[in-house]
Amino acid sequence: MPLKIAIIGAGPAGCMLGRLLTKRSLDLEITIFESEDSINFRSQGGTLDLHVKTGQRALKEAGLYVEFLKYARFDSEAMTFADKNLLCYLKLSGNKEGSTTGRPEIDRPELRRLLYESLPQDVVQWGHKLSHIGSDHTLHFVNKPSQTGFDLIVGADGGWSKVRPTVTQARPFYSGIAGQAFRIPEAQIKEPELYKLVNRGSLFAWSDGKSIMAQYMGDGSLSIGTWQVRSEDWQKECGYDVHDPKTSKEACLRDYSDWDSRLVAFTQRAEDYVEPRNLYMLPVGHRWEHAQGVTLVGDAAHLMTPFAGEGVNLAFEDCIKLADAITQSISASTFPSELDRRIKEFEEDMFVRALKTMQLTYGNLQSMFLTPGSPRNGIERLLLRVGEDELGRWLTLVLTPFVYAYYFVFKMIW
């Protein structure tokens, strides 16, 4: 009898896990249940950078790295950190066009399409919106017949997971940060000055508990985010229609009245589209008692805000390790007890990995939005925190006095 696995959610994590498992030619019966009607049913987010040891490694193990290179932008690593006056505290140039090293960017819809198209036909069952999981692990759908008989159910269904309540009562809570998303299409042609500021990469400007962020997308547009400290009910309390581009742009003029006009222009030159967003997160260090036959990956397991850019990389690492756990258990003579043991080991490892990334992400949120005088006050701590994640603790310790010395001189001049 084949091992029956249900994956809930056909986002990047769900499709990556499905691809890793189907590629290994194991005796498996895999079904991915997705609430959307099709892959193009709704907007699917911004740009993602994939790291060598996690995101890129997963693509290589999935046999998709060569195809990924067709969409990857290795010249989009340019990054600028600035304050509201556009004083640059950090400016990194991107790789030259045609480079194939570093942390390439790919738009989320392209990544999801790449993964989906690599799956066998009919693995993804569209239009299956999960309501809840019964005590006998039956999958109950809102608009489809219930299904049962699965050896393992994997929740890859995002921050508001319907699988998560089976293993934990933890729910996402409001991070205190909210804002609006705008878009500037064909930026190089329509807004060349703003395009130059972003430099085909990312611009992050923050001060006074507010930020304006701009990222270059693969279709030539700029994705704009205006984030700030707000109450959870700000959309009702703000006094304007947060879904109306005109009134939202007027609000940006008020909220950012003392900001450099070039930064404010990112909101004013945007097309007539706006999307309000509240950012939610799970508690840092979130974990649960192992429950046989059910587990979580990605945002369902460790939802974070986007201020470290690590979400998809951590999710893909989850998928590699979970696929390994399943593979190793199938060949064991004590299956299915071996599967349960391996899944529990996978979860314990994930808790450790996720804790580090969640601490990094929340630390960045605090540095950017909750530290008075930031970025001038605290830029060193933010950069060293990010550096430790990239370079390791010991090398970061060596670099620490040089970082503080550089910014001591920088602040004396500027």
C-alpha positions in Angstrom: 0.0 0.0 0.0 1.4 3.4 -0.9 1.9 6.0 1.8 -0.9 8.5 1.5 0.1 12.2 2.1 -2.2 15.2 2.1 -0.6 18.6 1.7 -2.9 21.5 2.5 -1.9 24.5 0.4 -0.4 24.9 -3.1 1.8 27.9 -2.3 5.6 27.7 -2.7 6.0 25.5 0.4 3.3 23.0 -0.5 4.4 22.7 -4.1 8.0 22.4 -3.2 7.3 19.5 -0.8 5.1 17.9 -3.4 7.9 18.2 -6.0 10.6 16.9 -3.7 8.5 13.8 -2.8 7.3 13.0 -6.3 10.8 13.3 -7.8 12.1 10.6 -5.4 10.0 7.9 -7.1 8.8 6.6 -3.7 5.7 4.5 -3.1 3.6 7.5 -2.3 0.2 8.9 -3.1 0.4 12.6 -2.8 -2.5 15.1 -3.0 -2.2 18.8 -2.6 -5.5 20.5 -1.6 -5.7 24.2 -2.5 -8.5 26.6 -1.7 -8.0 28.8 -4.8 -9.8 27.9 -8.0 -6.6 28.2 -10.1 -3.0 29.3 -9.9 -4.0 32.7 -11.4 -7.0 33.3 -9.1 -5.5 36.2 -7.1 -2.4 38.4 -6.8 0.4 36.4 -5.3 2.8 38.8 -3.7 6.2 40.5 -4.4 9.7 39.4 -5.0 11.8 36.8 -3.1 15.5 36.4 -2.7 16.7 32.8 -2.5 19.7 31.9 -0.4 22.3 29.4 -1.4 22.0 27.0 1.6 18.2 27.0 1.7 16.1 28.3 -1.1 18.6 27.5 -3.9 19.5 24.2 -2.4 15.8 23.1 -2.4 15.5 24.1 -6.1 18.6 22.0 -6.9 17.3 19.0 -5.0 14.0 19.4 -6.8 15.8 19.4 -10.2 14.4 22.9 -10.9 17.5 25.1 -10.6 18.2 25.3 -14.3 14.6 26.3 -15.0 14.8 28.8 -12.1 17.7 30.6 -13.8 15.4 31.6 -16.6 13.5 33.8 -14.1 16.1 34.7 -11.6 17.5 38.2 -11.3 21.1 38.1 -10.0 21.5 41.8 -10.7 18.7 42.8 -8.3 20.7 42.5 -5.1 21.3 46.3 -4.9 20.1 47.5 -1.5 19.9 50.9 0.2 19.1 51.7 3.8 18.2 55.4 4.4 16.3 57.7 6.7 13.4 60.0 5.9 15.8 62.6 4.5 17.3 60.0 2.1 20.5 60.0 4.0 22.0 56.6 3.1 23.3 54.5 6.0 24.1 51.5 3.7 24.3 51.2 0.0 25.1 48.0 -1.7 25.4 47.6 -5.5 23.9 44.5 -7.1 25.7 41.9 -9.2 26.3 42.7 -12.8 23.6 41.6 -15.3 24.4 38.0 -16.3 26.0 37.0 -13.0 25.0 33.7 -11.5 26.2 34.1 -8.0 24.8 35.5 -4.8 21.1 35.7 -3.7 19.0 36.0 -6.8 15.5 37.5 -6.8 12.4 35.9 -8.3 8.8 37.2 -8.3 6.6 35.0 -6.1 4.1 34.2 -8.9 6.9 33.0 -11.2 8.3 30.8 -8.4 4.9 29.3 -7.6 4.2 28.7 -11.3 7.6 27.0 -11.7 6.9 24.7 -8.8 3.3 23.9 -9.8 4.2 23.1 -13.4 6.8 20.6 -12.2 4.2 18.5 -10.4 2.4 15.5 -12.0 -1.0 16.2 -13.4 -3.9 16.2 -11.0 -1.7 16.2 -7.9 -3.1 19.7 -7.0 -6.8 19.6 -6.3 -8.1 23.2 -6.8 -11.1 24.7 -5.1 -10.7 22.6 -1.9 -11.1 25.1 0.9 -10.4 23.3 4.2 -12.9 23.9 7.0 -11.3 21.8 9.7 -9.7 18.4 10.5 -11.8 16.0 12.4 -10.5 14.0 15.4 -10.1 11.0 13.1 -8.0 13.2 10.8 -10.8 13.4 8.2 -10.4 16.5 6.0 -13.6 18.5 6.0 -13.9 21.0 3.1 -16.2 24.0 2.8 -17.5 23.2 -0.7 -16.2 19.7 -1.4 -16.8 16.1 0.0 -14.7 15.2 3.0 -11.7 13.0 2.5 -9.9 10.6 4.8 -7.4 7.7 5.0 -4.2 9.8 5.0 -1.1 8.6 6.8 0.3 12.1 7.0 -1.3 15.5 6.8 1.0 18.5 6.2 -0.2 22.0 6.8 1.4 24.3 4.2 -1.6 26.6 4.2 0.0 29.8 5.4 -0.4 32.2 8.4 -4.1 31.5 8.9 -3.7 27.7 8.7 -6.7 25.5 9.2 -4.4 22.6 10.0 -2.6 24.4 12.8 -5.5 24.0 15.4 -5.0 20.2 15.2 -1.6 20.5 16.8 -1.7 23.9 18.7 -4.1 26.5 19.9 -1.6 29.3 19.0 -3.0 31.9 16.7 -1.2 34.8 14.8 -1.3 38.1 16.7 -1.0 41.6 15.4 2.6 42.8 15.1 1.7 46.4 15.6 2.8 47.3 12.1 0.5 48.0 9.2 0.4 49.9 5.9 -0.5 50.0 2.3 0.9 48.5 -0.9 1.2 50.5 -4.1 2.6 49.8 -7.6 4.5 51.8 -10.2 4.4 49.9 -13.6 7.1 50.3 -16.2 9.2 52.3 -13.8 12.2 52.7 -16.0 10.2 54.4 -18.7 7.5 56.2 -16.6 9.5 57.1 -13.5 13.2 57.0 -14.4 14.4 59.0 -11.3 12.6 56.6 -8.9 13.9 53.6 -10.9 17.4 54.9 -10.4 16.9 55.3 -6.7 15.9 51.6 -6.4 18.7 50.6 -8.8 16.9 47.4 -9.9 17.1 46.3 -6.2 15.5 47.4 -3.0 15.3 50.7 -1.1 14.3 50.7 2.6 13.8 54.1 4.2 12.6 54.4 7.8 12.3 57.0 10.6 9.9 57.9 13.4 8.2 54.5 13.4 7.3 54.8 9.7 8.9 53.4 6.5 8.7 53.6 2.7 10.0 50.6 0.9 10.4 50.0 -2.8 11.4 46.8 -4.6 12.1 46.2 -8.3 10.0 43.4 -9.8 10.7 41.1 -12.7 8.0 42.8 -14.9 9.7 46.1 -14.6 7.4 47.6 -12.0 8.2 48.9 -8.5 6.4 47.3 -5.6 5.9 50.0 -2.9 5.1 49.5 0.8 4.3 52.1 3.4 4.6 50.6 6.8 4.2 52.2 10.2 3.2 51.6 13.8 -0.6 51.6 13.9 -3.5 50.2 15.9 -5.0 46.9 14.6 -8.2 48.7 13.8 -6.5 51.6 11.9 -8.5 50.9 8.7 -11.7 51.8 10.5 -10.2 54.6 12.6 -8.1 56.5 10.0 -11.0 58.5 8.6 -10.5 57.7 4.9 -11.2 54.9 2.6 -8.1 52.7 2.7 -9.1 50.9 -0.5 -9.3 54.2 -2.5 -6.0 55.2 -4.2 -6.8 58.9 -4.2 -7.6 59.2 -0.5 -4.8 56.9 0.4 -2.2 59.0 -1.5 -3.6 62.1 0.2 -3.1 60.3 3.6 0.5 59.5 2.6 1.2 63.2 2.0 0.0 63.9 5.5 1.7 61.0 7.2 5.0 61.7 5.4 4.8 65.5 5.2 8.4 65.9 6.7 10.0 63.2 4.5 12.2 63.8 1.4 9.9 64.5 -1.6 11.7 61.8 -3.6 10.6 59.2 -1.1 7.0 60.5 -0.9 6.9 60.4 -4.7 7.0 56.6 -4.6 3.4 56.8 -3.3 2.2 59.7 -5.4 3.4 58.4 -8.8 1.9 55.0 -8.2 -1.0 53.7 -10.4 -4.6 53.7 -9.2 -4.2 50.6 -7.0 -3.8 50.2 -3.3 -4.0 47.3 -0.9 -4.1 47.9 2.9 -2.3 45.3 5.0 -1.9 44.4 8.7 1.1 42.3 9.5 0.6 39.3 11.8 3.0 36.9 13.4 3.2 33.8 15.6 5.0 34.1 19.0 8.8 34.0 18.6 9.8 30.4 19.5 6.4 29.0 18.7 6.3 25.2 19.1 3.8 22.4 19.8 3.6 19.0 21.3 3.9 16.4 18.5 0.6 15.0 17.2 0.8 11.7 15.2 -0.1 12.0 11.6 -0.1 15.9 11.3 2.7 18.4 10.9 3.3 22.0 9.6 5.7 23.8 7.4 6.3 27.4 6.3 4.1 30.2 7.6 1.7 27.7 9.1 4.5 26.7 11.5 6.4 30.0 12.0 4.6 33.0 10.6 6.8 36.2 10.7 6.7 39.7 9.4 8.7 40.4 6.2 11.5 42.4 7.8 14.3 39.8 7.3 13.2 38.3 4.0 13.7 34.8 5.3 10.2 33.3 5.1 10.4 31.3 1.9 14.0 30.2 2.5 13.0 28.8 5.9 10.0 27.2 4.4 12.0 25.5 1.6 14.5 24.2 4.3 11.5 22.7 6.1 10.5 21.0 2.9 13.9 19.4 2.4 14.1 18.1 5.9 10.5 16.8 5.9 11.0 15.1 2.6 14.1 13.5 4.0 12.2 12.3 7.1 9.5 10.7 5.0 12.0 9.1 2.7 14.0 7.6 5.5 10.9 6.2 7.3 9.5 4.4 4.2 12.5 2.1 4.0 12.3 1.2 7.7 10.9 -2.2 8.7 9.1 -0.6 11.6 7.0 1.7 9.5 4.6 3.5 10.4 6.1 4.0 13.9 9.3 5.1 12.2 7.4 7.8 10.3 6.0 9.2 13.5 9.5 9.2 15.1 11.1 10.9 12.1 8.3 13.5 11.9 8.8 14.4 15.6 12.6 14.7 15.0 11.9 17.0 12.0 9.7 19.2 14.2 12.3 19.5 16.9 14.9 20.5 14.4 12.5 23.0 12.8 11.7 24.7 16.1 15.5 25.4 16.6 15.9 26.7 13.1 12.7 28.8 13.2 13.6 30.3 16.6 16.8 31.8 15.1 15.0 33.3 12.1 12.0 34.6 14.1 14.4 36.3 16.5 16.2 37.9 13.6 13.0 39.1 12.0 11.4 40.5 15.2 14.8 42.2 16.1 14.7 43.9 12.7 11.1 45.1 13.3 12.1 46.5 16.7 15.2 48.3 15.2 13.3 49.8 12.4 9.9 50.8 14.0 10.2 50.7 17.8 13.7 52.3 18.4 13.6 56.1 18.9 15.9 57.9 16.5 16.3 54.9 14.2 18.1 54.4 11.9 20.7 56.8 13.3 20.2 55.2 16.7 20.7 51.5 16.3 21.9 51.0 12.7 25.0 49.2 14.0 22.9 46.7 16.0 20.7 46.0 13.0 23.5 45.4 10.6 25.4 43.2 13.0 22.3 41.2 13.7 21.9 40.6 9.9 25.6 40.0 9.6 25.6 37.3 12.2 22.9 35.5 10.3 24.9 35.7 7.1 28.5 35.4 8.3 28.3 33.6 11.6 28.8 34.7 15.2 32.6 34.7 15.4 33.3 36.7 12.2 30.6 39.2 13.2 32.3 39.6 16.6 35.6 40.4 14.7 33.8 43.0 12.6 31.8 44.6 15.4 34.4 47.3 16.4 34.9 48.3 12.8 31.2 48.7 12.3 30.8 50.9 15.3 34.0 52.9 14.4 32.7 53.5 10.8 29.3 54.8 12.0 30.9 56.9 14.8 32.8 58.8 12.0 29.7 58.7 9.7 27.6 60.4 12.4 30.2 63.0 13.1 30.2 64.0 9.4 26.5 63.6 8.7 
